[in-house]
Amino acid sequence: MNALPVAGLPTLVSYGGNALEYPENSLPAMSSALSLGAQHLAIDLQLSADSVPVVIRDPGLLRTAGIDRSVLDLNAKSLTSLSIGEPRRFGTVFESATLPRLIDVLELLRKYPTVQLLLELQRASIARFGAEHVVDTVLATVKSFRERVIILSTDLPAIYRARNRHGVPIGWRVEALDTHVQLKIQALAPERMVCDYRALPKSGRPTRGPWQWIALGIDRPSDLQRLAGSGVSYFATPAPGRFRELLQPD
């Protein structure tokens, strides 16, 4: 594989940690990404039934834990005893990896004081518990880390509250960039805009403003090349090990 030309390329965001080689959103995946030198870590958050922020993307546990239950119906004590070793993908290799709470991630990050944390609030928890409760609970949990946190979501009421009530930077994740969405971007003016790289303009730059773009879906260096000089500031990947040239190992 040819070396990446580092100049002009976006900055790496490790999404779910090193989720190519370890279970997604697990502490081993995050530790691996941080050891590789990732300075931006994005994780997914749901709330447990007793309102504890836990780190998992799916509301259901079938893919990660192999059980047909909902995160939203179980309390944190039950959830954090579950293996999230993704048995269909890894077999029993990572069966000791348990579902982490947000506070467990914060403890890990104490060893990495320069790393920025991007927290994606998932719609399932917002639909169940309400945007206000989810946002307020998460931001109370990260109170001592707020200067290092950006709140991401597809849910506009959630990110509005994060900014207007709590004064934290926000990012809006969108699926498409039609005219309606672009008008909303201009009105919202978030600190970050998040979109799959395949939805970005194939020629020219995405909508400009005071925000910075994060491109999702970048799994291979060949995907990244098209973003050089595109105006995209960051790319999110579950495979930071494939982009070692862009990282400074711990």
C-alpha positions as MATLAB code, in Angstrom:
seq = 'MNALPVAGLPTLVSYGGNALEYPENSLPAMSSALSLGAQHLAIDLQLSADSVPVVIRDPGLLRTAGIDRSVLDLNAKSLTSLSIGEPRRFGTVFESATLPRLIDVLELLRKYPTVQLLLELQRASIARFGAEHVVDTVLATVKSFRERVIILSTDLPAIYRARNRHGVPIGWRVEALDTHVQLKIQALAPERMVCDYRALPKSGRPTRGPWQWIALGIDRPSDLQRLAGSGVSYFATPAPGRFRELLQPD';
ca = [
       0.000    0.000    0.000;
       1.342    3.425   -0.890;
       1.975    5.839    1.958;
      -0.643    8.516    2.483;
       0.315   12.091    1.563;
      -0.350   13.618    4.986;
      -0.425   17.262    3.873;
      -3.934   18.494    3.098;
      -5.735   15.489    4.561;
      -8.418   15.750    7.255;
      -7.719   14.876   10.890;
      -8.664   11.401   12.091;
     -11.553   10.803   14.484;
     -11.622    7.296   15.916;
     -15.288    6.244   15.844;
     -16.103    3.610   18.437;
     -12.394    3.173   19.076;
     -10.400    0.716   16.992;
     -13.620   -1.066   16.077;
     -12.111   -2.946   13.154;
      -9.882   -5.016   15.430;
     -11.875   -4.900   18.686;
     -15.568   -4.817   19.641;
     -17.119   -1.454   18.770;
     -17.388    1.054   21.638;
     -15.561   -1.273   24.031;
     -12.801   -0.128   26.363;
     -10.259   -2.361   24.554;
     -11.213   -0.688   21.252;
     -10.824    2.769   22.751;
      -7.538    1.916   24.472;
      -6.165    0.613   21.185;
      -7.159    3.764   19.282;
      -5.670    6.020   21.931;
      -2.441    4.018   21.985;
      -2.238    4.418   18.211;
      -2.316    8.178   18.765;
      -5.918    9.177   18.038;
      -6.590   12.665   19.421;
     -10.335   12.640   18.705;
     -12.563    9.843   20.004;
     -16.243    9.535   19.054;
     -18.552    7.173   20.936;
     -22.263    6.361   20.915;
     -24.460    6.838   23.970;
     -27.716    5.306   25.120;
     -29.379    5.590   28.535;
     -30.073    2.566   30.688;
     -33.495    2.103   32.274;
     -32.158    3.840   35.401;
     -30.769    6.766   33.378;
     -27.078    5.909   33.357;
     -25.252    6.855   30.114;
     -23.760    3.704   28.599;
     -21.563    3.379   25.539;
     -23.322    1.451   22.798;
     -24.770    2.322   19.388;
     -27.648   -0.115   19.006;
     -30.636    0.054   21.352;
     -30.789   -3.744   21.062;
     -28.103   -6.062   22.427;
     -28.252   -8.838   19.836;
     -25.327   -7.723   17.666;
     -22.963   -6.776   20.468;
     -23.925   -9.112   23.321;
     -25.806  -11.887   21.552;
     -29.000  -11.433   23.590;
     -32.371  -10.202   22.384;
     -32.945   -7.448   24.942;
     -33.039   -3.655   24.845;
     -30.476   -1.453   26.546;
     -33.315    0.896   27.428;
     -35.113   -1.773   29.477;
     -32.185   -2.867   31.662;
     -30.505   -1.080   34.549;
     -26.843   -0.134   34.459;
     -25.773   -2.870   36.876;
     -27.223   -5.523   34.585;
     -25.817   -3.915   31.447;
     -22.272   -3.496   32.712;
     -22.085   -7.197   33.559;
     -22.790   -8.136   29.932;
     -20.096   -9.132   27.481;
     -20.202   -6.969   24.351;
     -17.588   -9.036   22.535;
     -19.615   -9.191   19.287;
     -19.727  -13.006   19.199;
     -20.830  -13.184   15.561;
     -17.730  -11.248   14.513;
     -15.123  -12.351   17.056;
     -16.446  -15.558   18.633;
     -15.219  -15.779   22.241;
     -12.015  -13.756   21.743;
     -13.357  -10.665   23.520;
     -15.941  -12.195   25.836;
     -14.287  -10.429   28.797;
     -15.086   -7.001   27.278;
     -18.100   -5.673   29.159;
     -20.429   -2.828   28.269;
     -18.845    0.426   29.506;
     -20.523    3.381   31.138;
     -19.657    6.892   30.058;
     -17.872    7.396   33.380;
     -15.582    4.460   32.535;
     -14.536    6.224   29.337;
     -13.876    9.441   31.241;
     -11.637    7.528   33.627;
      -9.689    6.112   30.677;
      -9.302    9.595   29.192;
      -7.656   10.929   32.346;
      -4.498    9.350   30.950;
      -4.973   11.236   27.658;
      -5.580   14.881   28.637;
      -5.362   16.265   25.091;
      -7.949   13.943   23.532;
     -11.278   15.460   22.473;
     -14.423   13.400   23.104;
     -17.363   13.465   20.697;
     -20.552   12.035   22.201;
     -23.278   10.931   19.802;
     -26.672   10.828   21.515;
     -28.717    8.087   19.905;
     -32.307    8.627   18.807;
     -33.683    5.536   20.548;
     -32.838    6.930   23.982;
     -34.083   10.381   23.037;
     -37.380    8.894   21.843;
     -37.781    6.892   25.065;
     -36.590    9.377   27.680;
     -36.851   12.762   25.935;
     -34.177   15.098   24.605;
     -34.040   17.239   27.745;
     -33.479   14.296   30.079;
     -30.871   12.629   27.869;
     -28.886   15.818   27.294;
     -29.036   16.940   30.921;
     -28.032   13.497   32.203;
     -25.086   13.156   29.837;
     -23.780   16.645   30.495;
     -24.079   16.212   34.248;
     -21.943   13.091   33.871;
     -19.208   14.899   31.921;
     -19.278   18.041   34.052;
     -15.534   18.046   34.754;
     -14.736   17.207   31.088;
     -16.948   19.761   29.341;
     -14.070   21.683   27.804;
     -13.131   18.474   25.963;
     -16.623   17.436   24.819;
     -18.728   17.977   21.692;
     -22.318   16.719   21.624;
     -23.422   15.097   18.355;
     -26.859   13.911   17.307;
     -29.254   13.613   14.414;
     -31.873   15.033   16.790;
     -32.167   18.820   16.538;
     -33.954   19.398   19.890;
     -31.149   17.521   21.640;
     -28.330   19.572   20.180;
     -30.306   22.806   20.613;
     -30.587   22.036   24.314;
     -26.920   21.093   24.615;
     -25.946   24.473   23.233;
     -28.644   26.748   24.647;
     -28.932   25.256   28.133;
     -25.403   23.980   28.680;
     -23.224   26.053   26.347;
     -21.294   23.136   24.877;
     -20.185   22.793   21.241;
     -22.538   20.766   19.068;
     -22.478   18.735   15.887;
     -25.432   17.865   13.680;
     -25.361   14.519   11.903;
     -27.324   14.410    8.656;
     -28.015   11.732    6.067;
     -28.277   14.011    3.030;
     -27.444   17.555    1.963;
     -30.575   18.717    0.164;
     -31.636   22.372    0.046;
     -33.822   22.056    3.145;
     -30.953   20.632    5.193;
     -28.526   23.265    3.950;
     -30.881   26.047    5.035;
     -31.092   24.458    8.480;
     -27.298   24.268    8.652;
     -27.069   28.002    8.014;
     -29.647   28.736   10.720;
     -28.149   26.362   13.290;
     -24.466   27.140   12.643;
     -23.166   24.189   14.666;
     -19.507   23.765   15.495;
     -19.445   20.494   13.522;
     -21.416   19.032   10.631;
     -21.354   15.253   10.288;
     -22.195   13.381    7.089;
     -21.190   10.253    5.187;
     -18.456   11.126    2.707;
     -20.520    9.653   -0.136;
     -23.214   12.283    0.454;
     -20.743   15.161    0.131;
     -20.467   17.057   -3.163;
     -18.361   15.133   -5.661;
     -16.972   18.407   -6.948;
     -16.575   21.581   -4.968;
     -16.862   21.990   -1.223;
     -19.712   21.279    1.186;
     -21.720   24.175    2.619;
     -19.319   26.713    4.096;
     -19.693   28.502    7.381;
     -18.178   28.702   10.872;
     -18.597   24.921   11.264;
     -16.136   22.152   10.447;
     -17.112   19.036    8.512;
     -16.631   15.458    9.714;
     -16.854   12.820    6.974;
     -18.159    9.397    7.996;
     -17.663    6.056    6.274;
     -13.921    6.259    5.677;
     -12.587    2.731    6.160;
      -9.624    2.675    3.774;
      -6.895    5.091    2.691;
      -8.302    4.995   -0.845;
     -11.549    6.529    0.483;
      -9.607    9.291    2.181;
      -7.740   10.501   -0.901;
     -10.830   12.153   -2.393;
     -11.173   14.365    0.699;
      -7.787   16.037    0.224;
      -8.408   19.745   -0.312;
     -12.184   19.260   -0.089;
     -12.792   21.570    2.856;
     -13.531   18.602    5.144;
     -11.656   19.003    8.437;
     -12.088   15.546    9.972;
     -12.825   11.993    8.915;
     -14.340    9.400   11.228;
     -13.208    5.806   10.935;
     -13.585    2.566   12.888;
     -10.187    1.511   11.516;
      -7.522    3.905   12.849;
      -4.863    1.228   12.427;
      -5.129    1.651    8.649;
      -4.120    5.309    8.960;
      -1.025    5.067   11.138;
       0.804    7.638    9.004;
      -1.639   10.268   10.277;
      -1.196    9.397   13.958;
       1.483    9.820   16.587;
       1.509    6.695   18.770;
       1.279    7.092   22.522;
];
